[in-house]
Amino acid sequence: MISGIHRFFALATPETEIEVDDIDFRPGRSVRMLVRQPGPVFLEDLAVDLRCRETTWEYERYWVEEDGWAIPAQEGRPSSTSRLVTETKTNRHHHDLPVLKRTGLDVRESFEETVALTIPDFALPTGKIRDRAVEWQIVVTGKVGGRADFEHPFPVVIRPA
């Protein structure tokens, strides 16, 4: 019951809209972005971030003997009965780069603001290369007075410089 009420109030908040003047996202480049929040709604906080989600994989290979002893793979196969094991460790993290932050917005009809979205010089391109995958999003988050908070991700593609 409470979950249904929570969903009802989340749906009652008009969704934030994002428009960009160019979709050629490259490191060091700026694009103009329009942030529009239809009303009526009272936003305690409205934030827009450029989020990089990065996943990396580490591989460790070793030989395992029947008695349980493990030997690093680079040392060679110790015996004909040993088996090669590969363990994969997955690391995920993200960085948020602030683009816009507003507090105490009482939106009667519509809030609009144009901001410059600058892709950092160090931005890795979107995609998977060997043991690393990179995804980018423009993420809009809002803390809504008397309603459920929201987060809207908008996927973007960063191309090589």
N, C-alpha and C positions, 0 to 999 in steps of 0.2 A: 504494500500500500504506500509506504513512505517513498519507496523507489519510484513508483509511478508519479507521485506528486513532484518529486525532484525532477523527473524527466519533463513533466508538464511545464514547470517554471523555466527549465533550460530552453525548451522550445519557444517559450514566450519572449525570450530575448532576441531581438532582430540580429541576424548574423552580420558581422563586420565584412566589408568589401574592400578589396585591394585592387588597384589598377597601376600598372607600370607603363611608362612611355616607350620602353624598348625591352626586348627579352634577351638581348645579347649580353649576358652576364659574364664578365671576364675579370680576373684579378686587376685591381687598380682602377677600375672603371666605375663611374657613378651613373645611376639612372634615377629619374624622378618617379616617385611613387605617391599615389593618392590613397589615403586611408579614409574610408567613409564608414561611419557608424550610424545606421538609421535609428530613430527613436520611436517612441519614447522609452527611455531607460536612464537610470542613474548608475553611473560607473564609478565605483570607488577608485579603481585603477584600470587603465588601458595601456597595454604595452605591445610594441611590435619589435621583434628580434629577428636577426638573421641567424639561423641555427645550422651548425655543421654537426652532422652525426657521423662518427667515424667508427668503423669496426676493423679490428686487426686480428690476425690469426698467427699464433706461434706454434711451430711443430717441433716435437722432440721425438727422435727415433732411437730405439735401443733394442738390443737382442735380449731375449729372456730364455734362460736355461730351464730345463725341467724341474730343477730344484728351487726355482724362484729367483735366482741371482739375475740382476740386470746389468748389462754392459753397454756403454754408449755405442751407437751404430758406427761411428767413424773409426772405432778400433777394430772393425772387421768381425766376421762371424766366428764365434768361439768354437762351435761344434756343429755337427750335422743335425743334431736334435734341437738346436735353439731356433726360436721363431722371432721374426722381426715385428716390433710393435711401434705404431705411430700414435702419439697422443697429441691432440689438438686443444689449444687453450684459446678461447675467444675473449677478446677485450672490446667492450663497447663504452664509448663516452661521447659527450657532446659539449660544444661551446656555444654560448649565446652571445651575440654581439648586439648591443642595444641600438635601435634605430629611432624609436619614439617611446616616450613615457609621459602619460598625463594622469593626474589624479583629480578626483572630485568633479567629474563631468556630468552635468545634468543636461542630458540630450533630450530636448523637447521634440524636435523633428528630425534633425540630422546634424552630425558633427563631421566636418571634413578638414583634413590638413594634408598639404603636400610636403613631402620630405625628400631629402636626397639619400638614396641608398647606395653606399659606397662599398664595393666588394674589396675586401682587404687584399693587399699585395701578396700575402702569404697563402691565399686561398687555394686549396687543392681542387683540381677539377672533379666534377661529379663522375662516379663510375668505380669500377673495380680494377685494380692493378696488382697483380701477384697476391700478396697477403694483406691487402688493405682495400676497404670499400668506403666510399665517401658519398654522403647524401646531403643536400642542402634544402632548407625550407625557410620561408618567411612565416613566422609564427606569431599569431595575434592572441594575446591572453587578456582576459577581463575579469575583474572582481566586481560583481554586480550586487548592489544593495537590495536585499530582500529576495534575491533569486539565486539560482545556481551559477557558479563561476563557469567560464568557458575557455577553451583553447582551440584555435582553428589553425591547422598547418596548411600552408600552400607550397607544394614542392616546386623547386626551381632547379635549373641545370646551369652549373658554372662550367664554362668552357676554358680550355687552356689559353693563356695570355697570347 
